[in-house]
Every structure is written in C-alpha cells, then in structure tokens.
Amino acid sequence: MKKWITFDLDGTLMQNPFVGHVFPEIERRILLENKLLGNIVEQLVLEHETRLNDGRTAAAYDWDDILKRYSKANQLQTSINVEEILGGYCKEPNIYLLEDSIYEVLGELKKLGFSLAVVTNGFTKYQLPVMDVLKLTEHFDLIVTPDEAGFAKPDKRVYGSVLELGEIVAHVGDRIDHDVISANSIGIRSVWICRHLPDSMKELAPVERRGLLEIHKLALRKLETETKQNFNALPKEAVPQEVIYSLSELPSILRG
C-alpha cells in the first residue's frame, strides 16, 4: 500500500499572485467601467465567505463565477477572465517558492518511500500554471483540487481520491482551520508549518514542541484570525500534532 504525504500549496509551498496582483487588476478593470463602485475586492471576498459558510466549499473558490455574479449584480459589461489575468502575472517575482530547500525536501521524502500529493483549495486553472512556472508540478504524484474533487478543505471528503490509493501518513499546511482541522478529522497526522515561531520554539526539536502551551496560544491566535471568531481555548480538533517552522524539519519527523 502506498504511503502518502499531502501538502497544501498557498502559504505552505508557494506564494500565488492573487492578493498582490490578480485582485488589484480585477478592481482596476472594473473601475474603468464604473468608478463609483467601492469595496470591490471586499465584496468578492464576502461572496467567497458566504459560500464557505453555506457549505459550498468548492464553489467558494471559483473566482470566475464569483466575479461573473458580481458583474451581473452591478450591470457591468466588461468581460473579465480571472484565469487570463492570473496568467499575465504568473512569473517571478509575482510568484515564488516560500523556501529555497523545497525541491530538496520533496526529493528526500520520495527517497524515504513516500508518494506526494497536493491537496489545495485553489482550482486547477489557477494553481497549475503557478506550479508549472515554479517547477513544482513534476515533484507530485497527484494534485487534488476542489473543481475535480467536488469539495474543499476543511471538508474531509477532499482527501477521498488520495485515500483510494493508499494511506495518508501526514498532511502539511499553514492553516489551522483548513489544514489541521481537516487532517485531524480523518485521523491523519496534522503538521502545522508556522514560519513565525518564536526563536525559543525554533531551538526545540519538533518532538519537544508537542503540547506546549505557547504552541497552543499561537495556534489559537491563528485560528481566530482565520475564522474571525473568538474562542475560550484552542478546540481539540484544532490542535496540531506536529509543528514545524521550516519544511526542512519535515523528513526528520516522518522517518519514524
């Protein structure tokens, strides 16, 4: 049976161009037609969040459809294709790997016998061009996206196509609400990558960070930021099983 390691993409392996370039370009084009419209990106994000809250996890990441509905509601005639805009910004320095050692780490995991999969909330048409330019695609055996799976994290069903092919040993991601909670929900090892760990935490081996109160506080603050909610304490389902500050730490915790 194959043993899989699954990875989130944005914020974990790479930076996509949406926030810094795609959304501003969408807003610029809309304002060329109607300069009176305000809070354009905020309205698009609000529709995204509404879909998430309604349980339409896959549809929440269909930015072309979200934009189409916004344009119709505001009687815009301008035709804007999000995929086309992304393609125009799909080059460095607009996109980049978050660590120089990523290829090396992925290669080491393969040498350890693991199969590698991406489980991302971005649609294929938005993620694959970025992965291709950054030469990430060739390192993965499987790429799971909401448009193909029909679900997005934190819906645990998004892992279904990977589980059909073997056992998921661990899922690695930067978000508590999407990555840690979804991994914990199906009983796989949740690995939270937190690149802003305090230096005192970085000096500890990953095994020594488990269960530390400071780690729980960091995860709680991250969860509250992600969900825009307040919690009295970190929910059990949101507790990461492993915490790393660099992907270079990953092979050492998976060798056992």
ABEGO torsion letter per residue (X at the ends): XBBBBBBBABGAABBBAAAAAAAAAAAAAAAAABAABBGAAAAAAAAAAAAAAAGBAAAAABAAAAAAAAAAAAGBABBBBAAAAAAAABBOAABBBABAAAAAAAAAAAAAGBBBBBBBABBAAAAAAAAAAAGAAAABABBBBAAAAGBBOABAAAAAAAAAAEBBABBBBABAAAAAAAAAAAGBBBBBBBAABBAAAAABBAAAABGBAAAAAAAAAAAAAAAGBBBABBBAAABBABBBABAAAAAAAAAX
